[in-house]
Amino acid sequence: MGTLPVYRWRLAPDGYATRRQLRSQGLRPGGQDVAAQLLRPRRRRGPLVAYLYRVDLAKPVRPMTPGRWAALAKANAARRICPQCRTDAGYVIPASLGTCVPCTYPDPADSLRSA
């Protein structure tokens, strides 16, 4: 395979789409190679690159099976459990904190009451 065609931001021809654009149409790349690149220039850093796929070669998104739904529910439930106090926080614990808010920022008044 030679070099990829490169298009400027918003100037890609019809028939090409990014992964997100394919997904919004209910499609997936389906194993095809990247067909082109899209470059968005930035002022002080290198350009942003988006990979484009051919829409005519895209395949429909695979439907969710009951097993996939169960695995997704289990994974999302695990993201709600605090690793320190092992309780369900009621929200997805931010990766920046790593623990639930009460474990990350304990209330100093609680420690004074128990002493």
N, C-alpha and C positions, 0 to 999 in steps of 0.2 A: 504494500500500500504506500502511495506517495504522500506528499504533504496534504494536509487538510485545507480546504478553502476557509478563508478568514473573512468575516463580515464585521462591519462596524455596528455599534449599538443601534437597534431599531431598523437596520437595513438588510436583514436576512430575507431571502426570497421565500415565497409561500412554499409549503411542503416540508419545512423544517420546524422542529419544536424542541424545547428543552424538556427535561424529565418532568418538571412541574406542569408545563403546558400539556404534555401527553397525559399526565395523570388527571388533569382537569377535564380531559376529553374521554376519560375512562380507558386509556391506553397505557402501555408500557413499552420500553424499547424492544423487548423480546429477543435479546441476544445479539442484536445488530451492533456493529461497531459505530463509533462516533463518526458522523458524516461531515460535520463542519464545526467551526468555532465562532463564537461571537465575542468581540472585544469591546469593553466599555472603558474608555480612558478615565484616569483619575489624575488629580493635580500633582500630588506629592509622592505617589506610590505607583507601582506597576499597575497595568490595566487589570480589570476584573475579566475573568474568562468564563464563558458559559459554553457547554458542549451541546451541540444540536444533533438531533436524530431525525431520520426521514419518517414522516408521518405515514407514508404508504406501506412501509415495512413494519410498522408498530403492530403489536398484538393486543387483544383485549386484556384487561386486568383480570387476574385469576380471582374467582369468588372466594370469600371467606368460608371455611369449613367450620363445623362445630368445634373441632379440636383446636383450630387456630383462634377462634373466639375465646375458648377456655384458657389457652396459653397467654393471650393478650390480657385477659382479665386478671390472671395470676401475676403477671409482670407488673401491671399497674397497681395492684394491691401491695406488692412488695415495695414499691416506691413510696408508699404512704406510711410504712412502719419505721419508726425511729430505731436506729441501731443501738442507741445508748439505753433508752428506757423501755424499748420493745413494745410501745403502744402505737395504736393507729392514730396518726396525727390529724386525720380528717382532711388532709391536703397532700399534694405531692411535695416531698421534702426537697428544698432547693439543693442542688449539688454544691453551691457555694457555701452553704452552712454545714451540710453533712449530717446534721441532727435536727430534731424539731426545734421550734423557737424557744420553748421553755427550757430545753436542755442547753441550747446555745447561749441564751441570756437568762440565767436563773435569777429569780426575784430575791434580792438581798434581804427583804423583810421576812421571807419564809425561813431563812437560816437563823435569823435573830429570834423568831418565835419558838423554834424547836430547841434552842440552847438554854 
